[in-house]
Amino acid sequence: MIKKQLLVLLLSLLGTVGFAQETNIIPQPVKSTKKEGTFNFNSQTQLLFQATNEAEKDFAELAIEILSEGSGLSLSQANSSSEIKGNILVQINNPFDAEIGTEGYKLNIESDRVFLNANTTAGLFYGIQTLWQLLTAEDESTLHCLEITDYPRFGWRGLHLDVSRHFMPTEFIYKYIDYIAMHKMNVFHWHLVDDQGWRIEIKKYPKLTEVGAFRADREDLAWDSRKAPVKASEPQYGGFYTQDEVKAIVAYAQKKHVTVIPEIEMPAHVMSALAAYPEYSCTGEYIPVPSGGIWPITHIFCAGKDETFNFLEDVLSEVMELFPSTYIHIGGDEATKTEWEECGLCQNRMKKENLKDEHELQAYFIKRIEKFLNKKGRHLIGWDEILEGGLNPSATIMSWRGSKPGIDAAKLGHNVVMSPTSHCYFDYYQGNPTLEPTAFGGSITLKKVYSYEPVPEELSAEEAKHIIGAQANIWTEHMPDGEHVEYMIMPRMTALSEVLWSPKEAKDWGNFSKRMQAQYQRFENLGINYATSAFQVAAKPELNAKNKSIRVSLSTEAWQPEIRYTTNGTEPGTNSTLYTIPFEINKTTSVKAVVVDGGEKMSKALTTDFFIHKAIACPVEMEYPNSKSYESTGEFALVDGIKGSKDHGDGNWKGFNGDDLVATVDLGETKSFSSIKVGVLQNVGGWIFYPSEMLVEVSTDGKTFKRIGSVKNNVSPNNGERQIQDLAVKKKAKAQYVKVTIKNFGLCPKGHAGEGKPAWLFVDEIAIE
């Protein structure tokens, strides 16, 4: 219901948009000119195109299918010598039109005919996608007359999908390729291998799928709470793609001008392979396929055994038979090399090859694989860790740990695909975590994706040529099915498509937001489970220390919204207070806000709680400093009345790595109170654990303290769900100084990825009432 209402609001906002409404094309074309008149599709309209080869025949079939769906008519094809009037004339350019390159097109809609021309069938296909967008944005049979010249800014416009953490059936893979194509993107990065599952049939090594494609079923548990299997007869979760299925998917993608690039991880993220063939590890130990999170990644391929490389070359040979892509992705990330450090064969390899450390051993590993791929006419691409220890200039880098690795790689002459966690990780939250399905963490909203600029300012014009594009990554630890994946990519991939296709100077958030109305309608028509997170209303607080109050601003990414809110805990509606300017609150309050239009709510109500208590804006002295990475909101962070969310990086938490919190609050004068509450967080995957205990002491002079109570945490450190609790000591007391000691959990527990290392403690508010 909310999605249907969303469309009503968006349409109302666009009532006077003019040409922007009439074109509603995403990504925004390079050039478009409005002309007088309209072209009307009817049952006699034909696609005039002379197909001379299989690729052109495939295009013609797809074009008829796409335009028939968009217009609601049953169209047909005729050769280009037929009468042009009333029809769509499609042509391959001869000679080559340098302006539009290999993926561009020119579209001219006249009142009595449509011309579409391009240098390649890829360009023609993107032109047909534009026609489909115009048809589905308007009345399905009438097009306003336009002249468009269009071509992409970047050659690599990608979308990644991890099918290891959660297997996605072939039916969804086809849909995924459709989504890529409809956005004029052209790369499907298929992450087929990881610790939690091997997903591609390799005929020479059948155990890779017999053993490696399945794991003990722990799907009822949070990802980071899953224990290793205890018996072989446990129910199994998993699946894999046969080689015939892969061939069919690749062929389908080729017809839609999507290149499928396989990723076969190495040397780490391969526990699924080593469960099947443990002899290719350093230890030879059989370890079952893990059912959930693993960190650090220590059980990896042995770099000292020639048999390991023979195995990988065999695997890659079969992979290359299935994937004609120029690039083969070999992963290369997050390899913790403790096994190599203790492996005699690996150490011998280092001596033989004159390698000074294990980083150079990884570089040797990657270069050896690259040499093999190059002999087969392919190019290696990997995550940015493959830079460590040196790399051949011919290798391409996928920069995920921010922009710096991409900058470094470009300066060294490597081609780079930008995919930083800051803007391109679509497993991060896109809205407030309280209103969203479980995600990895972080926050990447629709507007933030749209703000991304792939070419760093630090690069010279020549170095910038090495930035060949960007892609979004979808890691599926928390996405059990395709419906959840759809929610996480839509509409964020729409924003990224415009970043990668349209000219940099054409980017305009307001204009994009307006054009999104048609895109939401397309999602609705296609039955896509898209997110409306951009319509959530966020409450931004600011402590007024002098007045001991909180100033609240409300905002949303929606275009020119009507925001209604309440401060009494009731659900907001059309008669609730209209938000116009920031407002002050001076008592404990729940602020709830929504976007409304025409008497209907356009989003779920976002609830934000603010706490005005006796310690608000009082001085706090801490015995141990918090981590500089988690400062929270500054001087009054622990007494500002603002609580943190389940996202530890939301800016409202103070984090302590291995240390306790020992904080003394000065109430300014002796006051009576009966409750001391402190908010704490547990996120086992982030090495954040609830404290073991909270102690409360009071003093009238700030020197001599008396304990008035304590409380122990009773939640297991093995509970992997992100959660928050208030530790509370309830005791009537009278004092000026209140000392709160929150005992850090200590060291990460046995069996945890960080076993033996300092745990994190996260605290958000000391409320004294």
N, C-alpha and C positions, 0 to 999 in steps of 0.2 A: 504494500500500500504506500509506504514511504517513497519508493522509487517512482510510482505513478504520479504522486503528488509533486515530486521533485521536477518532473518534466513540465507540469503545469506552471510552476514557478519560473523555470528557465525560459519557457515560451513567453511568459508575461514580461520578463526582463528584456526580451529581445524585440519588443513590439516596434521600436523605432530605430533598429540597427541599420537598416538600409542594405547596402551592398554586402556587408559582412554577413547578414542573415541569408542573403540570396546565394552566396557561395558556400558558406559553412563547410569548408574543406579543411581537413586535418590529415597530414601536416600542411601548413600554409604554403601555397605555391610561390615560386620565385616572382612571377609577374602575373597579374590578372587584370583584365580591363573589361568593364561592363559595357554592354551595347544595348541598343533598343531591341525589343521584341522577345519572342519566345519560340522555342522549338518543341513541337508536340509529338511525343511517341504515339503510335497507333498500331493496330494489328498488321499493317502493311510495311512498317519500318523494318529495314533489313541492315545487316552488317555486311558491307561490301569490302571483301578482302580476298586477295589471291594468295592462297597458301601454297608454297612451293617445296616445303620440307616438313618433317615430322614436328619440329619445334613450332613452326607456324600453324600447323594443323591443331596442335595442342592449344595454342593461344586462341585460335578461332573458336574452338569448342568451349573453352573457359569464358571467353568474352560473351558468347551467346548465353551461357548459363548465368553469368553475373548480371548482365543487362536485363535479362528476362526476369530474374528475381527482383531487381531494383525497380523495374517499371511495372511489374505485375502483368506483363504481356508475354505471349509466346513468340519470341523473335526467331528469325532464321538468317542464314548466311547466303550470300550470292557472291559471284566473282566481281572484281572491281570494274569490269566493263559495263555493268548494269547502269540503269538510270540513277544519277546521284540524288536528284531531288527527292526529299522526304526520307533519305537514308543516312547511314553513318559510313563515310568513306575512311578506311583505315589503310595506311601505306607505310612500308619500310623505306626510309630515305635512301636515295641514290642520286647524288653523292652524299657522303656522311656530313651531318650537320654538327659542326664542332661546338656550337653553343650549348647543346643539350647533352653531349657526351653519350655514354653507353646505357644510362638508365633514365635519361630525361625524355620528355615528350612535348609536343605542341598540340593544343586542343583549340579548335575554333568552332563555336556553336553559332550557326546562323539560323535565321527564322525558318529556312526551308531545307537545311542540311547540316550535318556535323562532320568536320574534318579532324582526324586524329593521325598524327604521323610521329615516327620515332626512328632512331637508328637501329634498334634491336627489338626483339619481341619482349624483352624486359621492360623497355620504355613504353611499348604499346600496352603491356599489362598494367603498368601504373596509371596510364591514361584511362584505361577502362575502370580502374578502381576509383579514379576521380569522378567519372561519369556515374558510377554506382553511388558514390557519396552524394552527388548532386540530386540524383533521383530519390534517394532515401531521405534527403533533407527537405524535399518539397512535396509535391502532391503525387509522386510516383509516375507521372507521365509527361510532365511539362518542365522544360529547362529554360532558364533565362539565358539570353544570348551573352556569350563570354568569349574572350580570347585569352588563353593561358599558355605561358611558357614556363616549364617546370623541370627541375633536375635536382638531385640530392647534393647536400653539402659534403657528406662523408660516404665513403664506399662501404664501410662496415657498420651496419645498423642491426644490432643483435639482441637476441633474447635467449637466455640460458635456462635450462631446466634440469634439476637434480632428480633423477628417478631411482637413485640408490637408497636414500633415506626412506622414501616411500615410492613404491612402484606405481607407475601410471599406465593404465591399459592403452592398447594401440588406438582405440577409438578417441581417447583424449589427445594423444599425440597428433592425430590428424587435425583435430580442432585447434590445437596449439599452433600448428603451421598455418592454418587459416587465419588465426588472429595476427600472426606475424605479417602475412601477406596483405591483409586488409589495412595494415598500418604503413604500408610501403617500406617495411623492414625486410632484411634479406639474409640474415644469418640465424640459424637455429643451432645453438651450442648445446649438444646433448651430453649431459654428464652421466655416463653409463656405468661408472665404476667408483666405488668408495668403500670404506670399511664395512658399512652395513648392508652391502649387497652388490653382487656382480650381475649385470643385467643384459649381457649380450652373449649369444651362443658362439663358442669357439670350438669348432669340430675336432681339432687336434687335442684339445684339453677339455673333455666333457665334464670333468668334476667342477670346472669353474661355475657351471650353472647347476649341476646336480647338488653340489654342496654350497658353493658361494652365493647362489641366488636366494638362499633361504636362511632364516634366522628364527630363534625362539620367539613366539608371539608374545610381545609385551605391550600391545597397542592400547591396553587399558590404563597404562601408566604414563606419567609425564616423561618426556624424552630423557632427561638427566636422572631419572629415578630407576631406570631399568637395570636389573641385575643380569649377570651372565646366566646362560642356561645351566640347569643342574642335571638334566638327563636327556638322552638322545630322543626319547619318545615324546617330548613336549610338542604341542601344536606349533606349526610353522607359519611364518608370514613371509611372503616374497613373490617372485615371479621374474621372468626374463623374456627377451625378445628373440625369436628365432631369426636365423639369417634370412629366411624368406620374408618375414615380417619387416625386417630392416630394409631389405631391397625395395619392398613396396612403398615404405614410408619415404625413403630417399627419392624414389621416382616421383611420388606425389609432390614432394617439396620442389623438385626440379621444375615441374610444370608451373609452379607458382613462383618461380624465381627465388626460391629460398635455398640457400646452401646449408646442408646439414654437416656440422663439424663435430666428430666424435671426440670425447675425452676419455682416454685410458690412463688413469692415474699412475704415477710412479715418482719417486720411489716409496712415497708414503700414501696413506689412505687406501691401503690394499689388503686389509685384514681379511676381506672376503676371499681374495685370491689365495692368500696364505693359509686360510682354513682348508682350502681344497688341495693346495700343493705346498705344505709347510717346508719342503726341502729347499725352497727358494728364499727362505728367510735366513738370517744369521744363526738362529738358535735351532732351527728344525723343529721347534715346539708346535704342537697342534693347539691352536686357540680357536674356539668356535666363533662364528660370525657374530659380532656384537649386535645387541638389539637396540641399543641407544647410544648416548653420547660417550665418546672416548677422548680423553685428553690427558697428557700429551700423546702425540702419535709416535710411538716408539717401535712398534712391531712392523718393520718395513722390509722391502726387498734387500737382499744381500748384494752389496756392490763388489764383493770380492770373488764371487763365483761366476765363471764364464757361463755356467748353466743358466743363471738368471737372465743373462742377456740373450741366450739362445731362446729361452722361453718367451721373452718379451718380443723378440723379433718374429717368432712364429705367430704370436697373438696379433701383432701389428700387421703382419702380412695378410692375415684373414680379414682384419678390420679394413685395410686399404682396398681389398677386393669388393667390399660392400659400400665404401664411401669414396666417391670420386673427388671429394674436396681437396683443394690445394693444401689446406692446413690440416694437420693432425695435432690435437691438443693432448699434451702428456702430463698435465697437472704440475707437479713439481713443488707443491706448497706444503708448509707445516710439517716438514720432516724433522723430528727430534732424533738425533744421531747417536743416542746412547748405545744402541746395539752395535753400530759400526765401531764405536770407540773400544768396545770389548771384544770385537771379532778379529781373530787372528788373520783370516783371509782378507778382510777389509784393510787391516793394517799392512799386510804384505802388499796389497794392491797400491796403497799409498807410497810405500817405499819404492816399488818397482816403477811407478809412474812419476816419482819425484813430486808428490803432492804434500803440501805442508800441513794441511788440516782436513777435517771432515767436510768443510764447506767446499774445498777444492775437489774432494772425492765426489761430492754431489755434482759439481760442474763436469767432472770426468764422465759421470753417469749420463748426464743430460747430453753432453757432446757426442758420446758414443751412440746414443739413440738417434740424435739428430743426423749423424753421418749416415746411419742406416736409412732414415727417412729420405734424406737427400738423394741417395742412390736410387730410390724408388720414384724420384721426381716430386717428392712432397716437401712441405716446409713445416718446421716445428713451431708450435706456439705453446706457451705455458704461463702459469701464474708468476708474478714478479719475483718470487724467491729464486727462480732459475738464474737470476743475475748474480747471485752470491757465488763467489769463487771464480767468476769469469765465464764468458759465453761467446760463442761465435756471433758475429754481427748479423748473420742471416736469420737468426732466431727472432721471433716476434714475441713481445711481452704483453701480458694482460695485467694491467696495473690495478690491483684491488685494495692495497693497503694505503689508500689515499692517492694523491696525485704525484707525490715525490718520486716513487719508483718509476712512474711513467716519464717524468721529467729527466731523471737520470738516464733512463734507457734511450730516450730520444736524443739526448746529447751525445750518447755513445754510438748513435747511428742505427739503433734498432727501431723497427716499426712497432707501434704501440696501439693497443686497444684499451681505452680508458673504461674502468669499471669500479670506481671507488666505493667503499662502504658508505661514504658520506651522502651519496645521491643515487646510487644504482643498485643497492641491495634491497630487493622488494620483499624479502622475508622480514624486514623491519616494519614496525607499526606505521600506519598511515594516518591514524587518528588517535584519540585518547584511548589508552589501553583498557579503561573500564567499559568502553563501548565496542571494542574490537575483539575478534577471535585471537587466540594465543599466537604470538609472533616471537621472533628471536629476541627482540628488544629494540632499542633505539627509536628514532622517529624520522621518517622520510615521507613528508606529505606530498600531495599532488603539486602544490606550488613550489616546493623545494626541488622536486624533479625538474620542473619546468625552468627553474632558475639555473640549472647546471650548464656550465660552459666547458666542453671537453678539452679545449686547447689552453693550457696554462699560460699565463702572462710571462712566465719566466723564460719561455722559449723564443728564440729568434724566428724570423719568418722561414728560414731554411730548416731549422730544427722542427718547427711546427708541422712541416710536411710529413713527418714521421708519425703524427697522430692520425691514424687511418680511420678512426671511428670510436664507437663506444657501444656498450651493451648493458642490459640489466641482468642481474643474477637472481635466480629463484632457488633457494636452498630449502628443502622440504622437511626438515626435522619436525616442524609443527604443522605441516600441510598433508593430511592423510589421504586426500583425494583431489580430483580435478576441480571440483566445485570450489574448494578452498583456494586452490591455485588461482582460479579465475578471479576470485575476490581480491587477491593480493596483487595481481598484475593490472586489473582494470579499475580505474582509468589511468594508472600511472604510466603504463606503456604508451598510452596515447600522448602524454606529455613528452616522453622521451623521444617518440617518433618525430615530433616537431623539432626538438632540439637537434636531432641528427640529420633531418632532411632540409629544413627551411634555412634561409640566410640568417646569420647571427643578428643582423640589424633589424630583422622583421619580427623578432620576438616581442610580444606584448601580452602580459598576463591577463589584462582586462579583455582584450580582444579574443584571446584563447578561451577564456572562461565563457564568453558569449557563444563561441562556436561549439563549445562542449555540449550545448543543449541538443544539437542534432546527434552527436556521438552517443549521448545517453539514450536517445531514442533508438539508435541502431542496436545498442547493447540490449535494450528491452525487447526489440523485435527478434533478435537472435537468441533470446533466452539465456543470456550471459549473466552469471552471478557477479555483478559489478558492485563496487563499494561507493557509498555516498558520504564517505568520511569528510570530504571537503565542505560539507554543510554542517558539520559539528560546530558548536559554539564553544570557544575556549574562554575561560576566565583567567585573566592575567592580574595577579595581585601585586600591590606595592605597599610595604609597611610604612605607615606614618608614625614614626617613633615618638614624635612630640605629642601627638594626640592619642597614641596607643590605639590606633585604628588601622584599618586596611582599605586602601583605595583599589577598587576593582574595575578593570576594563574588560569588555566583552568583544570578541572578534571571531570571524569565520572567513574561510577562503571563498565562500560563495560571493557572487557578484551583486553588489548593492542590495544586501539582504534586509529584511525586517526581522529584528531580533526582539523576542519577548522573554521576560525573565521574572523569577520570583525569588524572594529571600526568606520565605517562611516554611520552606520544605515541601510546598505543594507543587504539583506538576504545572508547568507554564502552558498557556494557551493563547488564543487570539485576544483575550481581554486582559492578559497580564500586562505588567508595566512595559512600555516600549523603551528599548534602550536607545539613548541618544548620546549621552556623555558618561564618563566614568563616575562611579558613585562610591560613597564611603559606608563601611559597616563598622559598628563599634560594639557588637555582641556576637557570640558564637552563632554562626549562620550557615545554612546550606543554600548556595546560589545555584539555581537551575535555569537553563536557558535553551531556547530552540529558535530555529528559523521557521517562520510561519508565512503562509500566503493563502489568501482566499478562504480563511477559516480552517486551514489544514496545517498540521505540523510537517515540516520538511525533513526532520531528522529526529533521532532519539534525543531526549533531554540529557544534556551533560550536567552532572551534579558535581559541584566543587565545595568542599567543606572548609570553613575558616573558623579558627578557634581564638576567641578573645578571653584570655585567662590572666591570673594575677602576675605571671612572669613575663607578660608580653612586653617586648622592647626593653627588658632589663639587662644590665651588664652580665656577661657570662665569661668566666675565666676557666680555660681548659688546661689540664696538667700536661696532656700530650697533644701535639698538633695533628690535625687531620691531614690526609693526603692532599697535595696541591691539585690533584686531578678531580677531587670531589670536595670543593669548597662550599657548595650550596650558595646561599645568598648573602654571605658576608658577615658583618659584625653581629647581627641579631639572628643568624640563620637558625639557631636552636630555639629561639623564642619569638618567632615572627608570625605565629598563628597559621602557618602554611604547611600542609602535609605533603609528603611525597607520594608518587604513584608507584606501581610495581616496576616501573622502568627506573633502574638505579641511576641512569644518566639524565634524568629529567631536570636536574639543577636544583632540586629541593632536598637532597641528601648530603650529609657529611659522611665521608668514608674514612675508615681507619684500617690500615693494613698491618695486622698483627698486634696492634695496640688496643688498650681499653679506652673507653671514654670516661674521663674523670672531669666533670664540669661542675663548677660552683656558680649558682645563680644568686645575684644580689638583688633582693626585692626592693631595696631602697629604704625600707623601714620594716619594723616588725609587723608581720601580718599573720592572721589565722588562716589555715587551710586544712583540707582533709584528704586530698588526693594528689598524687604525683604520677603522671602518665608519660611514658616515653615511647615513641613510635620506632619500631625496628623492622628490618627487611630480611627476608631469606630468598636467595636465588642461587641454588646449589651449582648450577651451570656456570655462574659468574664467580664462584668461590666465595660467595657471600652467605654467611651462616648467622642464624639467630644467636644472640649472646647466651652464655650459660646462666647468667644471673644479673639482677639489678639490685644495688644497695642504695639506700637513701639515708643521708645524715643531715642534721640541722644544727644551726648555731645562731646565737644572737650577736656575737662579736666577730665572727669570721675566723676565729682561731681555734676555739674549742668546739668540737662537733660531737653530737650524740646520734647514734643510729636509731632510727624510728621504724625501720622495716626493710624487708627484702623480698624478692620474688624470683623463682627459678623458671627458666624456660622448659617447657615440656614437649616441644615439637621436635621430632626426630631430624637429625641432620641429613638423613637419607631421603627426606621428603623433597622431591625435586620441583614441586610446583612453586611458582613465584607467589609469595604471600607476604602480608604485612600483619603485624600485631602490635597492640599497645601493652607494654609491660606496666602494671599499675601497683603502686603501694598505697593502700587506703588507711590513713591514720591521722587523727586530729592532732594538729601541732600548731605552734606559734613560733615564728623565727623570722630573721631577716635574710639569713643565708641558707641555701639548700644545696647540698652536695649530692650529685647523682653519679654513681659509678656503674658503668655498664661493662661487664666482663666479656671481653672478646672470646669467641669459641676456642681460639688457640691455633692449633694446626689442623689443616684439612684432614678429615678422617680417613681411615684405612679403606682402600678400594676406590676412593675419589681420585679424579684425574690429578689433583694437586696434592696428593697424599704427602704429609710431612712438611708442607709449605704453609706459611702464615695465612690464616683465614682473614677475610674482610668482615668488618663490622660497619653497618650502615644505620645511622640515626637521623631522624628528621625533626623532631619537636619535643621539647620538655614542657609539658603543660602542668601548671600548678593551680589547683582550684580548691 
